[in-house]
Amino acid sequence: MSKFVSKLIRFTEHLVKVIRRARVPLFSCPKSKHTYRQYQHLAVLGLMKYLRSDYRGIVDQLHDMPGVMAALGMYQLPHWTTLQKFLQRFSRYRFDRLLVQTVKLFCIGNKCIVAIDATGFSNDHASKYYAWRTGTVHRTYTRSTVAIDANTLCIAAQHSSCSEGQGGENTFFMPLVNHTSKQLRIGAVVADKAYDTEVNHEFVHQCIGAQCMIPLRRSKTGVVHGYYREQMVDEFNERLYHRRSLVESVFSVMKRRFGSSVNSRLLPMQNKEAALLAVVYNVYRYVNTHTEALSMYVFYSAVLIHIPLN
């Protein structure tokens, strides 16, 4: 009997383990029907993002996946509206707890380099051709700001918001760094010019005790204000700063693998969907890297066995 286990089943098993470790309550209410566990709903939603499907589609796909159903511990599938209502009532802060558990999957050393940046996920369901014919431009999108570890490329912290009415990217810099510092020992924080303020530099140096490598935004007069910003004129490390580009690689993987848009219509649901995507990415990253490492180990072990000893 073959011992091969697909990546999809390994992803499902690790996703279920992460959710169980986050201590998500089994049921939302003591008087509910207790037909399904909450971790099962969350795992199905994670599979929905992993397979780039929707509420209706993932239920149809799971009908033909007995191996995945067994990994979920489910013997019957919920109606697609059950998944939508579950995500609607599931608290946003619990996704942060899930993300913390995914970070624990990786072996992250001391004095790690944290890169921070933001990207946008389209929330417009109109086709580009329709927008071109009608001359309409959809300017709002769901903004996801993340802090990643530059060595493992895992997402350590994430915050999602609307692109309008909630401030710029700079608003979430300190909360993300503060949240990341509770999980990792930060050696340096790198970000682009959008985060260049004296307050951010001071927070990283004095509160976190790490380097802050952010290029200066030059004013028209050329005068640099602030103690730490003045230090950047002579002490800017170009090599360290270019580790920031790794966060763009993370965004590229997320959008190519899981899609560049969110399906929800309401803003709170869009934010939860973006937070769920960060959790799915971390589990995917862990499964993918460990699968490649295991394949290389098996390959070279087989080669060494057949090498004759003279």
N, C-alpha and C positions, 0 to 999 in steps of 0.2 A: 504494500500500500504506500502511495507517495506521501512524503512528509512535507511537500511544498505548501507554503502558506502565502497567499497573495498579499500584496501591499495594502489592498483595500481592507482585508480582514485584520491585518496588523494595525492599520490606522484605527479601525473601529475598536479593537481591544485596548490600545493605548488611550484613546479618547475616553472610553468608559472608565479606565483606571484613574485618569486625571480628574474626571468629574466626581468619582466616588471619594477621592482624596480631598477634594474641596469641601466635603461634608455638606453637599446639597441635600436638603431634607427629602426623604423618600416620597412624601406626599405633600401637596400644597395645603390640604385641609384634612383634619381627622375624620370628617364625615364624607369625604369623597368616595367614589366607587372603588378606588384602589385597584383599578384594572391595570394601570401602567405606573411605573416609577418615574419621578421627575428626571433622573439621570438618563433614562431611556429616551424621553422627549428631547433632552439636550443633545444626546448622541445622534439622534435622527436629524436634528437641525444642523449639527456639524457635518453630517454626511451630505445634507442638502447643499451646503456651500462647497464641500469637497468635490462633489459630482457636478457642480454648476447647474443645479436643478432648481425647482420651485416646490411649493407645498404640495401641489397635486402630483408633480412629476416624481418626487422622491418616494411617495407612497406606492405609486405604480412600479417603480424600479425595485423596491425592496420585496415586492411579491415574487420576483424572479431571482432573489439572492438568499437562499436558505443558509449559506455559510455566514453571511452578515447578520441575518436574523438570530442565528445561534449565538454569535458574539455579543449581540445586544441583549440576549436573554428574553427575547420576545417571541411569542407564538401566534400572535395576531397583531394586525396593524391598526393604528388609530385612523380616524377620518382626518383629512387634511386640515379641516378647520380647527381640530383639537391642537395641532401644532401651532397654528397661527395664534390662537387664544392663549396658549401656554407662553409663547414668546412675549405676548402683550402684557401679561401679568408678572413675568419673571423680572426680578429686580435688576437694575443696571449694575449695582455695585457687586453683585455676585459674579459678574463676568471678570471683574478685577481679581477676585479670589481664584477663579479658574486660570487666569493668566499667570498668577503667581505659581500655581502648581505645575504649569507647563514649563516654566523657567527652571524648576527643580529637576527636570529631566536632563538638563545639560550640565556638563562639568565645566563650570566657569571659574577661572582662577582669580587670584587677588589682583588688585589694581587694574581692573578691566577698563577698556576704552568704550565710552558710551556715545553713540551718535544719535542726534535728534533731528528730525525733519517731519514735514507734513506732506500729504498727498490728498487728492480728491477722488471720490467715487461718484460717478454720474447717477443722479436720481431721476433723470428724464427718460420716459419710455417712448418718446417719439423718435422715429428713424431720422438719420442725418439727411436723407433725401427729402423727407417731408419738411424738415426745418429749412432746408435750402429752398424748396419751392415756395414756402410761405414767408420766407424772410425773417423768421423768428429765431432768436438766440436765447437759449436757456442758460442763464448766468449763475444759478445757484447749484451747489453740489454738496455732498457730505464730506466734510474734511476730517481726515484721520491723522492725528499727530502721534508719532511713536518714538520711543527710545529703545535702541537696539544695542546688543553687545557686539562689538566689532569683530570678535574672534569666532563666536559660534553663530552669529547672524540670527539670534533669537530675539524676539520682541519682549523686552522687560517691562514696559509700561505703555499704555495706549489711552488716548482721549479722542473722542469723536464729537463733532459739533457741526452746525450748519455754517456754510461759508459766509453768511451774512448775519449781522446783528449780534454776534457774540465775540467781537474783538478779532484781532489778527492772530497769526501763529504764535507771536511772542507771549500771548496771554497764558499759555499752558506750559511754558518752559520750566518754571520753578516747580509746579506740582509734579511734573513728570520726573524731573531730576530727584526730587524729594522722595517720590514713591520708589524709584529705582534704587536709591541709596539704602532703603530698608531691606532690599534683597541681595544687592551686590556691593562689593567694596570697589568704589569707583576711583580710578587713577586719573582719568581725564575725561572731559566732556567736550565734544566737538559739534559745531553747528554752523550754519551759513550766516550771512549778513543780516538776515531777517531777525535774528535773535541778539543782535549787537546792542546791548544797553549796559550801562554801568551797574544797574541793579542785578542783572543776571550774572555778570562777572563776579560781583561781590558775594552773591549767594553761593556760587560754586566754590570760591576760594575760602570763605570764612565759615560757612555752614556745613559744607560737604568736605572741605579739606582736599580738594582736587584741583588739577589744572583746568583752565577754561580756554579753549582755543577757538575763538570766533573772529573772523576777519572784520576789520573796521569799516564802517560806513563813513566815507569822507564827506564832510560838509563843503559847501561852496567856498567858505573862508579857509578851509584846510586846518582848522583848529580842532584838536582832539581834547575832549573834556573827560574827566574822571581818572582816578588813580590807576585802576586796573586797565582801562582802555589805553592809557598812555604807555603802559608796559608792553602792550601788544605791538607798538611801533617798532621796538627793538627785539622783543622776545618771541615774535610770532614764528611758530614751527610749521613750516610748509609741509613737511613729510607727515607729521602727526595730523595736521588738518585734513589731508587727503584721505584719511581713513573714513571721513564723513561720507565719501561717495559710496561706501558699502550699503548705506541705508537706501540708496537708489536701487541697488541690486535687490534688496528685500521687496521694495515696491514693485519692481519689474516681475519678480516671481509671483507675488500675490495677484497681480492683475492678469498675467498670462495664464496662470494655473487656475485661479478661482473667479476670474472675471473682474471687469473694471467698473461695475455698477452695483447698486443695491436695489432690491426688488420692492422694498416697502414704500408706502406712500407717505406715512406720517413721520415726522421728525424723530420722536422718541424711538420708534421702531427702526428707523434707519441707523440711529446711533447704536442700538443694540446689535443690529446686523453687522456693523463695522467692528464692534467689539468681539463678536463671535468669530469674525474672519481672522482676527489676530490670534485667537486661541487655536483655530483650525490650522493656521500657518505654522505655529510652533510645533504642533503634533506632527504635521506633515514633514517639517524640517527634521525632526528627531527620527522619525521612521525612515526617511529617505537616506540620511547620512549613515545610520546604523545598518541599513540594508546593504549599502555600498561597501561599508567596512567589512561586513560579514562575508560578502561575495569575494572580496579580495583575499580575505583570510582563507576561505575554502579553496580558492584557486591556487594560491601559493603553497598551501599545505599539500594539495594533490601533486603539484610540480615537485616539491621536495621529496615526496615519498618515492617518486619514480627516478630520482637522480641516483645513478649507481655510485657506490663508494669504492674508490680505488685504494 
